[in-house]
Amino acid sequence: MIREYKKGDEIAIASIEEECFSLPWSSQGIIDALWEGARFLVFEEAGEILGYIGIRFILDEGYIYNVAVKKEHRRRGIAQALLEKIDELADRLELSFVSLEVRESNTAAVSLYEKMGYEKAGVRPNFYEFPRENAIIMTKRR
C-alpha cells in the first residue's frame, strides 16, 4: 500500500536513509522538509515501511528528493510503484516536469528512471560525497 506520510513515519524513513545513503537525512531533517512544502509517500506492507519517495513542488515544477527501498525488498517493483504515484500526483497538479539527481554509478536506478520516461538532462559535477561522484540530472517532461 502506498500512502501519504503521517507523523511518526520519519523514524522509519530515516532508518531507510541510513541504510541507503552515505549522507542520510535525519528524522528531524525529514520533518523540517515537510514544513518547507515537501511531501513524502511511503510504501507500507504488513505495518512496515519498506520504501518511500520525497518530492517538493515549486510552482509547476516537481523535484524528487529521494527514492529509497530497504535492501532486502529491492527488485520487487516498490520504487517503480512510488514513481507511478508521483506521476499521478504530477498529472493532478499539472506539473510541467519532475526532476531528480542520481549517482552516475547507480545504473539500476538510471535504468528504472529511463524506463519510467525520465531523460538525462545534465550533470552536476562532484554533487555527491562519500564517495565523491557526479550526479546525473534526470527529468520527465509532462
Disulfide bonds with the S-S distance in Angstrom:
none
